[in-house]
Amino acid sequence: MQTSESAVSAPLPDRHDGGDSAEQPRVPLTSRELLGNQREVRIDHEGSQYVLRATRNGKLILTK
């Protein structure tokens, strides 16, 4: 499996205004939008790093 040293740290696209989810429906992201052509991405979230990985079977695995 190919690995990537990419870190996702860019601001998220404006898909909602951050208000109550009852007021603004959330638009889902596709795995292609998150991963691009990579098998995995690193995600920085509130000081912790996570890895989102696509498996050969088409599943997504998020690990800390």
N, C-alpha and C positions, 0 to 999 in steps of 0.2 A: 504494500500500500504506500502511496506517495504521501509525504508529509509536507506541511507548509509552515513557514515561520511568520506568516502574515498575522498581524494583529488588527482587529477591527476597533478603531478608536475614533473614527470620523463621526460627526453628529448623525443621528438617525434622520431619515427623510421626514418631512412634515406630513404625516398621515392622519394625525388628529391634533387637537390643540392642547392636549394634556388634561382636559376637563373630565368630568364624570363619564364613565363608559356608557352609562344609561343615556346620556345626552348625545354622545358622539360614537357611532358604531366604529369599531376598529377594522381597518382594512388589512387582511392577512398578507404577509410577505411570502413569497415563494422560496423554496429552498435554493433555487437558482439565483435569486436576488441576494441571499445570504452568502452562498458559497461561490458563486460565479463558476469558473471551470475547475475549482480546486476540490479536493476530497475533504479538507478540513479547514476551519478558521479558528483563530484564537479570539476570544471575546473578553474584554475587560469590563467587569461589572462591580461597581462599588468596592474597588480595591482588590477584588479576587479575579483570577484568570480562569476561564473555562475554555474547553475545546469542544466545538461542534463538528462532528465527523459523520460523513455519509458512508454507509457500508456498501459492500458489493450487492447486498440483497435489497437495496433501496430504502433502508431504515436510517434514521438519524439517531445519533448517540451524543448526549451532552455530558461531559465529565468535568470535574473540578481539578 
